[in-house]
Amino acid sequence: MSTFNSIEEIPPALLETLDTLGFHTMSEIQDKAIAPILEGADVLAQSKTGSGKTLAFGLPCIMRTNTNQYKPQTIIITPTRELADQIAVQLRKVASYKANLKILTLYGGVPLRGQAESIAKGSHILIGTPGRIQDHLAKETLTLDSIETLVLDEADRMLDMGFYDEIVKIGSNMPRSKQTLLFSATFPANIEKLAKALLKQPLSIKVDTVQEASKIDEIYYETSDKFKTLTALIQSYKPKSLLIFCNTKAEVISLTDTLSGRGHSVIDLHGDLDQRDRNESLLAFANTSKHIMVATDVASRGLDIKDIELIINYDLPFDPEVYTHRIGRTGRADATGTALSLFAPKDQEKCGYIQTQAQKGDMKTLRVDAKFKMTSQYDTLCLNGGKKTKLRAGDIIGTFCKDIGIEHNLIGKINITDTKTYVALHNSITDKVLNALKRVKIKKKKYVSWVL
């Protein structure tokens, strides 16, 4: 596979940044898409999640951004808030070589007024969901007449959610001369319709369109008692990280409560949570203070957590394409993974596809350890300060180790947002740190702390 330095247009400073971030060779979608995008072609790309498509469209957009103009030049539309945040995080890292490049996210669950104020101050790349972008256009807090590139990421999911008209309307607010890049994991008929409405003589690229059979081990288990089977699977496979999918919010909440009552470290993710709670659920799962996440299909897209060892479909989705996206949360990049599905008698009519998609498992072959529980040795400590109070990971580690007397190896991942900081701490020291922070300052400032 080609390396990034094979593209002459990429400046040395960006190559150095990519190297620091661990991006050396290009994935297939990057190899096929970056050069044509830099040349200005419209692109219609089919590529599964985890294939590197964010960098495929993000790198050219960053390179071509004119930071002397504080007007939005690229807009990236995504189906979910989580995916918008994920793209923003990755692009900000890549864009660090380019001074003053501003990336702004626009989605629901947070006040529209604050976003409007940020838009007014000027930005270069906008990343948002269709509904919130429409809200800003309707209130005239956003104009798109300076947009040069429109990116539609996971377009099939947005159409599944009923956003066809919104996307076309948003596109009509941009110059006709804009470049349009459409990325989709699947190509149903309405994708072709959308492409005809928005793209001009697009270059069609298809890569990584099916899951690699060797990377994800797919097994289904027939059962008339799903919770009993789920328990047996957990106690047999003993994963370090587990993502369980349910079809409804009510089932997610119920199953989370039941698993928690059985002593597992578990957290839920569904559409009724506000944005802060959704972000914190993802964070606790990613930093291993929670080993199980129970989720609706809000987690089947835009969830980029490395090393999810096991996926279990507690409820099978009625759509085989949704199943494909769910199991794609494991076996990402060069990793392998396992996807298990519970197949109840009532599922035969709508979910019979699983019998050809996956192998049939035999419960009798499982070696169940009845004492096993997925418990975490870590808690997530929260501080009421972040980037806006100039908190850095080094400040926190220094205070915890030198002033409180904590061993460095008992501190896990540190995530710093604009207003909050989250620190994974070994639970043997959580109380000690909480008590110490009532008197100990970080960078001469006292912070309120609590456990997530």
GUMAR-306824 format. One record per residue (C-alpha): residue number from 1; x, y, z. Coordinates in nm, 2 decimals, padded with zeros to 4 digits. Layout:
// residues N
    i      c1      c2      c3
  NUM       X       Y       Z
...
END
This chain:
// residues 452
    i      c1      c2      c3
    1   00.00   00.00   00.00
    2   00.12   00.36  -00.08
    3   00.25   00.59   00.18
    4   00.13   00.95   00.24
    5   00.45   01.10   00.12
    6   00.37   00.95  -00.22
    7   00.12   01.24  -00.26
    8   00.33   01.54  -00.37
    9   00.07   01.80  -00.26
   10   00.10   01.70   00.11
   11   00.33   01.95   00.28
   12   00.63   01.83   00.50
   13   00.47   01.97   00.82
   14   00.15   01.76   00.76
   15   00.36   01.45   00.68
   16   00.54   01.50   01.01
   17   00.21   01.53   01.19
   18   00.07   01.22   01.03
   19   00.38   01.03   01.12
   20   00.35   01.14   01.49
   21  -00.01   01.03   01.49
   22   00.09   00.69   01.36
   23  -00.04   00.73   01.01
   24   00.23   00.59   00.78
   25   00.07   00.39   00.50
   26  -00.26   00.47   00.34
   27  -00.57   00.25   00.37
   28  -00.73   00.14   00.04
   29  -00.99   00.41   00.05
   30  -00.73   00.68   00.13
   31  -00.51   00.56  -00.15
   32  -00.79   00.57  -00.40
   33  -00.97   00.89  -00.28
   34  -00.73   01.15  -00.16
   35  -00.56   01.24  -00.49
   36  -00.89   01.27  -00.69
   37  -01.04   01.48  -00.41
   38  -00.74   01.71  -00.41
   39  -00.79   01.75  -00.79
   40  -01.15   01.87  -00.72
   41  -01.35   01.57  -00.84
   42  -01.69   01.48  -00.69
   43  -01.66   01.13  -00.53
   44  -01.91   00.86  -00.46
   45  -01.74   00.61  -00.23
   46  -01.86   00.29  -00.08
   47  -01.65   00.18   00.22
   48  -01.73   00.01   00.55
   49  -01.67   00.19   00.88
   50  -01.32   00.15   01.02
   51  -01.16   00.17   00.67
   52  -01.00   00.51   00.72
   53  -01.25   00.72   00.53
   54  -01.25   01.01   00.78
   55  -00.89   01.08   00.68
   56  -00.97   01.01   00.31
   57  -01.20   01.31   00.30
   58  -01.06   01.51   00.59
   59  -00.70   01.54   00.48
   60  -00.78   01.72   00.15
   61  -01.03   01.95   00.33
   62  -00.77   02.05   00.59
   63  -00.50   02.10   00.32
   64  -00.72   02.33   00.11
   65  -00.85   02.54   00.40
   66  -00.76   02.91   00.38
   67  -00.72   03.01   00.74
   68  -00.70   03.38   00.64
   69  -01.07   03.36   00.56
   70  -01.29   03.30   00.87
   71  -01.58   03.16   00.68
   72  -01.69   02.80   00.66
   73  -01.53   02.63   00.36
   74  -01.61   02.27   00.43
   75  -01.93   02.12   00.58
   76  -01.94   01.75   00.69
   77  -02.29   01.61   00.75
   78  -02.32   01.30   00.97
   79  -02.61   01.09   01.10
   80  -02.52   01.11   01.47
   81  -02.37   01.34   01.73
   82  -02.12   01.07   01.83
   83  -01.98   01.05   01.47
   84  -01.96   01.43   01.44
   85  -01.75   01.44   01.76
   86  -01.54   01.15   01.65
   87  -01.46   01.32   01.31
   88  -01.39   01.65   01.49
   89  -01.14   01.49   01.73
   90  -00.95   01.32   01.45
   91  -00.94   01.62   01.22
   92  -00.83   01.85   01.50
   93  -00.53   01.63   01.56
   94  -00.44   01.62   01.19
   95  -00.50   02.00   01.15
   96  -00.26   02.08   01.44
   97   00.01   02.15   01.19
   98  -00.20   02.44   01.05
   99  -00.22   02.74   01.28
  100  -00.57   02.89   01.36
  101  -00.77   02.64   01.17
  102  -01.11   02.62   01.35
  103  -01.34   02.32   01.35
  104  -01.69   02.35   01.49
  105  -01.95   02.08   01.56
  106  -02.32   02.15   01.52
  107  -02.57   01.90   01.67
  108  -02.87   01.88   01.90
  109  -02.86   01.81   02.28
  110  -02.67   02.13   02.34
  111  -02.79   02.49   02.33
  112  -02.83   02.64   01.99
  113  -02.74   02.99   02.11
  114  -02.39   02.89   02.21
  115  -02.33   02.73   01.87
  116  -02.46   03.04   01.70
  117  -02.21   03.25   01.90
  118  -01.93   03.02   01.79
  119  -02.04   03.04   01.43
  120  -02.04   03.42   01.45
  121  -01.68   03.42   01.56
  122  -01.58   03.24   01.24
  123  -01.49   02.89   01.16
  124  -01.34   02.69   00.87
  125  -01.48   02.33   00.89
  126  -01.83   02.26   01.02
  127  -01.93   01.91   01.12
  128  -02.29   01.84   01.21
  129  -02.62   01.65   01.19
  130  -02.89   01.74   00.94
  131  -03.15   01.85   01.19
  132  -02.93   02.10   01.38
  133  -02.78   02.24   01.06
  134  -03.13   02.30   00.94
  135  -03.22   02.48   01.26
  136  -02.93   02.72   01.22
  137  -03.02   02.79   00.85
  138  -03.39   02.85   00.95
  139  -03.28   03.10   01.22
  140  -03.03   03.26   00.99
  141  -02.75   03.20   01.23
  142  -02.56   03.01   00.96
  143  -02.49   03.09   00.59
  144  -02.33   02.84   00.36
  145  -02.25   03.06   00.06
  146  -01.88   03.02   00.12
  147  -01.88   02.64   00.12
  148  -01.64   02.48  -00.12
  149  -01.67   02.12  -00.02
  150  -01.98   01.92   00.11
  151  -01.91   01.58   00.27
  152  -02.19   01.34   00.34
  153  -02.06   01.07   00.57
  154  -02.25   00.74   00.63
  155  -02.51   00.87   00.39
  156  -02.71   00.54   00.39
  157  -02.77   00.58   00.77
  158  -02.89   00.94   00.72
  159  -03.14   00.83   00.46
  160  -03.25   00.54   00.69
  161  -03.33   00.81   00.94
  162  -03.54   01.00   00.69
  163  -03.31   01.29   00.62
  164  -03.32   01.29   00.24
  165  -03.52   01.62   00.20
  166  -03.31   01.79   00.47
  167  -02.98   01.70   00.30
  168  -03.10   01.82  -00.04
  169  -03.23   02.14   00.11
  170  -02.90   02.20   00.30
  171  -02.71   02.14  -00.03
  172  -02.93   02.40  -00.21
  173  -02.80   02.67   00.03
  174  -02.44   02.62  -00.11
  175  -02.28   02.74  -00.43
  176  -02.34   02.51  -00.73
  177  -01.97   02.50  -00.79
  178  -01.90   02.32  -00.46
  179  -01.73   01.98  -00.46
  180  -01.95   01.70  -00.31
  181  -01.81   01.38  -00.15
  182  -02.05   01.11  -00.06
  183  -01.94   00.82   00.16
  184  -02.16   00.52   00.23
  185  -02.12   00.17   00.37
  186  -02.40   00.03   00.15
  187  -02.56   00.15  -00.17
  188  -02.94   00.12  -00.15
  189  -03.15   00.27  -00.43
  190  -03.20   00.60  -00.25
  191  -02.83   00.66  -00.23
  192  -02.82   00.66  -00.61
  193  -03.11   00.91  -00.61
  194  -02.92   01.14  -00.36
  195  -02.61   01.11  -00.57
  196  -02.79   01.22  -00.88
  197  -02.94   01.52  -00.70
  198  -02.61   01.65  -00.55
  199  -02.30   01.51  -00.73
  200  -02.16   01.61  -01.07
  201  -02.01   01.33  -01.28
  202  -01.87   01.16  -00.97
  203  -01.58   00.93  -00.95
  204  -01.71   00.60  -00.82
  205  -01.49   00.42  -00.56
  206  -01.57   00.08  -00.40
  207  -01.34  -00.07  -00.14
  208  -01.38  -00.29   00.17
  209  -01.75  -00.33   00.10
  210  -01.79  -00.66   00.30
  211  -01.67  -00.77   00.64
  212  -01.36  -00.99   00.61
  213  -01.47  -01.33   00.72
  214  -01.14  -01.41   00.89
  215  -01.16  -01.09   01.10
  216  -01.50  -01.14   01.27
  217  -01.62  -01.47   01.40
  218  -02.00  -01.47   01.37
  219  -02.20  -01.72   01.57
  220  -02.57  -01.74   01.66
  221  -02.73  -01.93   01.95
  222  -03.09  -02.05   01.95
  223  -03.26  -01.98   02.28
  224  -03.59  -01.94   02.45
  225  -03.44  -01.77   02.75
  226  -03.22  -01.48   02.63
  227  -03.10  -01.36   02.96
  228  -02.99  -01.70   03.07
  229  -02.81  -01.75   02.74
  230  -02.65  -01.41   02.76
  231  -02.52  -01.49   03.11
  232  -02.37  -01.82   02.99
  233  -02.20  -01.65   02.70
  234  -02.04  -01.38   02.92
  235  -01.92  -01.65   03.16
  236  -01.79  -01.86   02.89
  237  -01.62  -01.61   02.65
  238  -01.50  -01.39   02.94
  239  -01.44  -01.08   02.73
  240  -01.25  -00.78   02.85
  241  -01.49  -00.55   02.67
  242  -01.84  -00.62   02.56
  243  -02.09  -00.43   02.35
  244  -02.45  -00.55   02.37
  245  -02.72  -00.43   02.13
  246  -03.09  -00.41   02.20
  247  -03.36  -00.29   01.97
  248  -03.54  -00.05   02.22
  249  -03.44   00.21   02.48
  250  -03.66   00.03   02.73
  251  -03.48  -00.30   02.68
  252  -03.14  -00.12   02.71
  253  -03.23   00.03   03.04
  254  -03.38  -00.29   03.18
  255  -03.09  -00.51   03.08
  256  -02.84  -00.25   03.21
  257  -03.01  -00.25   03.55
  258  -03.02  -00.63   03.56
  259  -02.66  -00.68   03.47
  260  -02.55  -00.41   03.72
  261  -02.75  -00.59   03.99
  262  -02.56  -00.91   03.90
  263  -02.23  -00.73   03.98
  264  -02.11  -00.63   03.63
  265  -01.95  -00.29   03.54
  266  -02.20  -00.18   03.29
  267  -02.33   00.14   03.14
  268  -02.60   00.22   02.88
  269  -02.62   00.43   02.57
  270  -02.95   00.53   02.39
  271  -03.12   00.83   02.23
  272  -03.31   00.95   02.54
  273  -02.98   01.04   02.71
  274  -02.87   01.41   02.68
  275  -02.55   01.47   02.50
  276  -02.33   01.50   02.81
  277  -02.46   01.17   02.94
  278  -02.40   01.00   02.60
  279  -02.05   01.14   02.59
  280  -01.98   01.02   02.94
  281  -02.11   00.67   02.87
  282  -01.88   00.64   02.57
  283  -01.59   00.78   02.77
  284  -01.64   00.54   03.07
  285  -01.65   00.24   02.83
  286  -01.35   00.36   02.64
  287  -01.14   00.41   02.95
  288  -01.24   00.07   03.09
  289  -01.41   00.19   03.40
  290  -01.71   00.02   03.25
  291  -01.65  -00.32   03.08
  292  -02.00  -00.36   02.93
  293  -02.20  -00.11   02.72
  294  -02.57  -00.19   02.65
  295  -02.69   00.02   02.36
  296  -02.95   00.08   02.09
  297  -02.84   00.13   01.73
  298  -02.71   00.48   01.82
  299  -02.39   00.29   01.88
  300  -02.39   00.10   01.56
  301  -02.24   00.40   01.37
  302  -01.99   00.66   01.48
  303  -01.86   00.46   01.77
  304  -01.48   00.45   01.74
  305  -01.36   00.26   02.04
  306  -01.05   00.04   01.99
  307  -01.04  -00.32   02.10
  308  -01.40  -00.41   02.15
  309  -01.35  -00.78   02.19
  310  -01.71  -00.91   02.18
  311  -02.04  -00.79   02.03
  312  -02.36  -00.96   02.14
  313  -02.69  -00.90   01.96
  314  -02.93  -00.95   02.25
  315  -03.21  -00.84   02.01
  316  -03.14  -00.91   01.64
  317  -03.21  -00.62   01.40
  318  -03.47  -00.67   01.14
  319  -03.24  -00.52   00.87
  320  -02.93  -00.73   00.77
  321  -02.75  -00.41   00.69
  322  -02.79  -00.29   01.05
  323  -02.65  -00.62   01.16
  324  -02.35  -00.56   00.95
  325  -02.29  -00.22   01.10
  326  -02.33  -00.35   01.45
  327  -02.08  -00.63   01.42
  328  -01.84  -00.38   01.25
  329  -01.78  -00.23   01.59
  330  -01.54  -00.52   01.65
  331  -01.26  -00.64   01.42
  332  -01.16  -00.29   01.33
  333  -00.84  -00.20   01.15
  334  -00.60  -00.49   01.19
  335  -00.78  -00.65   01.49
  336  -01.01  -00.95   01.50
  337  -01.33  -00.99   01.69
  338  -01.63  -01.20   01.77
  339  -02.00  -01.13   01.71
  340  -02.26  -01.34   01.89
  341  -02.64  -01.33   01.83
  342  -02.93  -01.46   02.03
  343  -03.19  -01.62   01.80
  344  -03.53  -01.67   01.96
  345  -03.82  -01.86   01.81
  346  -04.01  -01.54   01.74
  347  -03.71  -01.41   01.53
  348  -03.76  -01.67   01.25
  349  -03.98  -01.45   01.03
  350  -03.79  -01.12   01.03
  351  -03.44  -01.24   01.12
  352  -03.39  -01.56   00.94
  353  -03.10  -01.41   00.75
  354  -02.87  -01.48   01.05
  355  -02.89  -01.86   00.98
  356  -02.70  -01.80   00.65
  357  -02.49  -01.51   00.78
  358  -02.34  -01.68   01.08
  359  -02.25  -02.02   01.22
  360  -02.48  -02.20   01.45
  361  -02.33  -02.23   01.80
  362  -02.39  -02.51   02.05
  363  -02.45  -02.41   02.41
  364  -02.34  -02.76   02.52
  365  -01.98  -02.69   02.41
  366  -01.95  -02.38   02.63
  367  -01.73  -02.39   02.94
  368  -01.92  -02.17   03.18
  369  -01.75  -02.02   03.48
  370  -02.04  -01.93   03.71
  371  -01.83  -01.71   03.93
  372  -01.71  -01.48   03.65
  373  -01.82  -01.12   03.65
  374  -01.71  -00.83   03.43
  375  -01.60  -00.59   03.70
  376  -01.36  -00.30   03.65
  377  -01.07  -00.21   03.87
  378  -01.11   00.15   03.76
  379  -01.34   00.44   03.84
  380  -01.38   00.76   03.64
  381  -01.30   01.07   03.84
  382  -01.45   01.40   03.71
  383  -01.31   01.75   03.76
  384  -01.51   02.07   03.70
  385  -01.24   02.22   03.47
  386  -01.09   02.15   03.13
  387  -00.93   02.32   02.83
  388  -01.10   02.65   02.92
  389  -00.92   02.66   03.25
  390  -00.60   02.55   03.08
  391  -00.59   02.20   03.25
  392  -00.34   01.96   03.10
  393  -00.28   01.59   03.15
  394   00.07   01.67   03.28
  395  -00.07   01.90   03.55
  396  -00.31   01.64   03.68
  397  -00.05   01.36   03.68
  398   00.20   01.59   03.85
  399  -00.05   01.68   04.12
  400  -00.17   01.33   04.18
  401   00.18   01.18   04.20
  402   00.38   01.45   04.37
  403   00.12   01.62   04.60
  404  -00.12   01.33   04.67
  405   00.13   01.05   04.66
  406  -00.03   00.83   04.39
  407   00.17   00.58   04.19
  408   00.18   00.67   03.82
  409   00.07   00.32   03.71
  410  -00.26   00.36   03.90
  411  -00.37   00.65   03.68
  412  -00.54   00.54   03.35
  413  -00.67   00.74   03.06
  414  -00.72   01.11   03.09
  415  -00.98   01.29   02.87
  416  -01.00   01.67   02.88
  417  -01.30   01.85   02.73
  418  -01.36   02.23   02.72
  419  -01.53   02.23   03.07
  420  -01.47   01.89   03.23
  421  -01.18   01.65   03.28
  422  -01.22   01.27   03.33
  423  -00.95   01.06   03.49
  424  -00.95   00.68   03.51
  425  -00.83   00.59   03.85
  426  -00.76   00.25   04.01
  427  -01.05   00.20   04.26
  428  -00.80   00.14   04.54
  429  -00.70   00.51   04.53
  430  -01.03   00.68   04.43
  431  -01.13   00.78   04.78
  432  -00.78   00.90   04.87
  433  -00.78   01.13   04.56
  434  -01.13   01.25   04.62
  435  -01.05   01.35   04.98
  436  -00.72   01.50   04.89
  437  -00.87   01.73   04.62
  438  -01.08   01.90   04.89
  439  -00.76   02.07   05.00
  440  -00.50   02.01   04.72
  441  -00.49   02.26   04.43
  442  -00.41   02.19   04.07
  443  -00.21   02.47   03.91
  444  -00.30   02.69   04.21
  445  -00.67   02.63   04.16
  446  -00.92   02.42   04.35
  447  -01.14   02.19   04.15
  448  -01.46   02.01   04.25
  449  -01.43   01.64   04.20
  450  -01.67   01.35   04.19
  451  -01.70   00.99   04.06
  452  -01.89   00.94   03.73
END
